Amino acid sequence: MKSYQKYISIVTASLLLAACSTTAPKKNVNKVVTPKETVTQSAATIQNSQNSNTAAAAYADKKQLAPKSLVIASTNNACVDGFNFLKGVSHGQFDTYSTDYSKISQNYSFLNTNKEIMDKDSRELLSMTLNKKLDTLCMKVQYAGFEGVKNKLKQLSDI
């Protein structure tokens, strides 16, 4: 009986992963890279032009030595990437949408468990509804991430 449960768990996990991967592919975005030479040259220019101002030179030195922030690698799945991004932007919305995702996942498990005994129309209707719900949730997550960035930009404009 346990091997049957393992089989069901594996099939459910693969179904969920397959459902998540049906979203539109993520577009490649060119990353803006600041060459280290430019940063070093700018700091040297600040130091040379403002020898009398040690505070500016100290500030430039601190900026050069700032630690690199943690970079989250892409999963090549726009929905999962959206969830990862939203977690950093708005943890409250992340929790809400994670709960919704869990409900959808439970229904995918139900579908997978009962697909052999369901009539074709019911199975197809539930499958289409779950796919639609998952796509809608992924778009909500993406939009919430956009709104989070917009709020961060608004906070920066108030400085």
DAJO-V659935 format. One record per residue. N is the residue number from 1. RES is the residue in one small letter. SS is DSSP state (H for helix, E for strand, L for the rest). Layout:
# DAJO-V659935
N|RES|SS / N|RES|SS
This chain:
# DAJO-V659935
1|m|L / 2|k|H / 3|s|H / 4|y|H / 5|q|H / 6|k|H / 7|y|H / 8|i|H / 9|s|H / 10|i|H / 11|v|H / 12|t|H / 13|a|H / 14|s|H / 15|l|H / 16|l|H / 17|l|H / 18|a|H / 19|a|H / 20|c|H / 21|s|L / 22|t|L / 23|t|L / 24|a|L / 25|p|L / 26|k|L / 27|k|L / 28|n|L / 29|v|L / 30|n|L / 31|k|L / 32|v|L / 33|v|L / 34|t|L / 35|p|L / 36|k|H / 37|e|H / 38|t|H / 39|v|H / 40|t|H / 41|q|H / 42|s|H / 43|a|H / 44|a|H / 45|t|H / 46|i|H / 47|q|H / 48|n|H / 49|s|H / 50|q|L / 51|n|L / 52|s|L / 53|n|L / 54|t|H / 55|a|H / 56|a|H / 57|a|H / 58|a|H / 59|y|H / 60|a|H / 61|d|H / 62|k|H / 63|k|H / 64|q|H / 65|l|L / 66|a|L / 67|p|L / 68|k|L / 69|s|L / 70|l|L / 71|v|L / 72|i|L / 73|a|L / 74|s|L / 75|t|L / 76|n|L / 77|n|L / 78|a|H / 79|c|H / 80|v|H / 81|d|H / 82|g|H / 83|f|H / 84|n|H / 85|f|H / 86|l|H / 87|k|H / 88|g|H / 89|v|H / 90|s|L / 91|h|H / 92|g|H / 93|q|H / 94|f|H / 95|d|H / 96|t|H / 97|y|H / 98|s|H / 99|t|H / 100|d|H / 101|y|H / 102|s|H / 103|k|H / 104|i|H / 105|s|H / 106|q|H / 107|n|H / 108|y|H / 109|s|H / 110|f|H / 111|l|H / 112|n|H / 113|t|H / 114|n|H / 115|k|L / 116|e|L / 117|i|L / 118|m|L / 119|d|L / 120|k|H / 121|d|H / 122|s|H / 123|r|H / 124|e|H / 125|l|H / 126|l|H / 127|s|H / 128|m|H / 129|t|H / 130|l|H / 131|n|H / 132|k|H / 133|k|H / 134|l|H / 135|d|H / 136|t|H / 137|l|H / 138|c|H / 139|m|H / 140|k|H / 141|v|H / 142|q|H / 143|y|H / 144|a|H / 145|g|H / 146|f|H / 147|e|H / 148|g|H / 149|v|H / 150|k|H / 151|n|H / 152|k|H / 153|l|H / 154|k|H / 155|q|H / 156|l|H / 157|s|H / 158|d|L / 159|i|L
